[in-house]
Amino acid sequence: MHQERRVTTLAVPGGKKVSVLEWMRTAVTILSGTGMCEAFDRSAYVLGLGTGAVDCSAVAPVKMAELARFGRGTPWR
Protein backbone atom coordinates (compact mmCIF):
# COMPACT_ATOMS: atom_id res chain seq x y z
CA MET A 1 0.00 0.00 0.00
CA HIS A 2 2.76 2.46 0.89
CA GLN A 3 4.58 1.53 -2.32
CA GLU A 4 1.60 2.55 -4.46
CA ARG A 5 1.21 5.81 -2.55
CA ARG A 6 4.91 6.62 -3.01
CA VAL A 7 4.63 6.06 -6.77
CA THR A 8 1.63 8.40 -6.99
CA THR A 9 3.78 11.24 -5.59
CA LEU A 10 5.40 11.46 -9.04
CA ALA A 11 2.16 12.41 -10.78
CA VAL A 12 0.85 15.96 -11.06
CA PRO A 13 -2.70 16.05 -9.65
CA GLY A 14 -5.43 17.61 -11.76
CA GLY A 15 -5.54 21.38 -11.41
CA LYS A 16 -2.05 21.56 -9.86
CA LYS A 17 1.20 22.82 -11.35
CA VAL A 18 3.64 20.50 -9.56
CA SER A 19 3.77 16.88 -8.46
CA VAL A 20 3.18 15.85 -4.87
CA LEU A 21 6.87 15.01 -4.62
CA GLU A 22 7.81 18.56 -5.66
CA TRP A 23 5.29 19.95 -3.16
CA MET A 24 6.95 17.92 -0.39
CA ARG A 25 10.44 18.94 -1.51
CA THR A 26 9.82 22.69 -1.74
CA ALA A 27 10.36 24.55 1.54
CA VAL A 28 7.54 26.52 3.12
CA THR A 29 8.36 30.21 2.70
CA ILE A 30 5.49 31.85 4.59
CA LEU A 31 6.56 32.43 8.18
CA SER A 32 3.12 32.52 9.78
CA GLY A 33 0.55 30.26 11.33
CA THR A 34 -0.62 29.30 7.85
CA GLY A 35 2.94 28.41 6.83
CA MET A 36 3.38 26.32 9.97
CA CYS A 37 0.16 24.43 9.24
CA GLU A 38 1.36 23.74 5.70
CA ALA A 39 4.68 22.45 7.06
CA PHE A 40 2.84 20.12 9.46
CA ASP A 41 0.63 18.91 6.58
CA ARG A 42 3.74 18.04 4.58
CA SER A 43 5.29 16.23 7.53
CA ALA A 44 2.11 14.23 8.13
CA TYR A 45 1.95 13.29 4.44
CA VAL A 46 5.57 12.11 4.42
CA LEU A 47 5.04 10.04 7.58
CA GLY A 48 1.92 8.56 5.99
CA LEU A 49 4.09 7.23 3.17
CA GLY A 50 5.74 4.87 5.65
CA THR A 51 9.04 6.72 5.78
CA GLY A 52 9.28 6.22 9.54
CA ALA A 53 9.86 2.52 8.94
CA VAL A 54 13.30 3.16 7.40
CA ASP A 55 16.17 1.98 9.62
CA CYS A 56 18.69 4.84 9.79
CA SER A 57 20.74 3.42 12.68
CA ALA A 58 23.75 2.84 10.40
CA VAL A 59 23.91 6.55 9.46
CA ALA A 60 26.36 8.53 11.57
CA PRO A 61 24.68 11.21 13.74
CA VAL A 62 26.77 13.95 12.11
CA LYS A 63 25.64 12.85 8.65
CA MET A 64 22.01 12.62 9.83
CA ALA A 65 22.20 16.21 11.13
CA GLU A 66 23.70 17.33 7.81
CA LEU A 67 20.91 15.62 5.88
CA ALA A 68 18.30 17.21 8.15
CA ARG A 69 19.75 20.69 7.54
CA PHE A 70 19.75 20.04 3.80
CA GLY A 71 16.18 18.76 3.96
CA ARG A 72 14.99 21.85 5.80
CA GLY A 73 16.43 23.97 3.01
CA THR A 74 18.07 26.37 5.43
CA PRO A 75 21.74 27.31 5.56
CA TRP A 76 23.64 26.42 8.71
CA ARG A 77 26.88 27.90 9.94
N, C-alpha and C positions, 0 to 999 in steps of 0.2 A: 504494500500500500504506500509506504513512504517513497519507494522507488518511483512509482507512477507520479506521485506529487512532485518529486524533484525534477522529473523530466518535463512536467508542465510548466516549470518556472522559465523554460527557454522560449515559450510562446508569448506573443504579444496579445493580451486580451482585447476583445472588441472594444473600440472606442478609446483605447489607450495608445500612447506614443512609444512606450518602452515595455520591454518584457518584465515579468515579475523578478527575474534575476537581476536585471539592471536597477529596478526599484529598490531591491534589498541592498545592492552594492553602493548606491549613491547616498552620500551622507546627508542627514537632515541639516538644513541651513537656517531654519527659522528657530531662533532662540526664544521660545515662548512656551506657554502651556500646550498650545496646539502642536508645536514642534516636538515637545516631549512625548505627547500622546502618539504622534506618528512614529517616533523612535521605538516606543514600547510595542506598537503594532508590528513593526518590522521584527523586533526581537521575538515576539510571540510566534510570528509566522515561521521564522527560522527554526525555533525550537520545535514547532509542529512538524517540521520536515524530518525529525528524528536525528538531528545533528548532535543532540546531547548524548547519544549512544556511542559516539566515537571515542575510542580509548586514546587519550593524548598523554598517557603517563610516560611514554618514551621520549617526549619532547622536553628539552631542557627548559627550566623556568625562565631563563633569560630570553630564550628564543620565543617562548610563549608570550612573554611581555612585549617583545618586539612585534610579533604578529598581531597582538591586540591593538597596539598603537597604530599599526598600518591599517588594520580593519576599521578603526574609528575614524581614519582619515584626517587625523590631527597631527601636526608636527610635535615632536618632543625633543627637548634639549636638556 
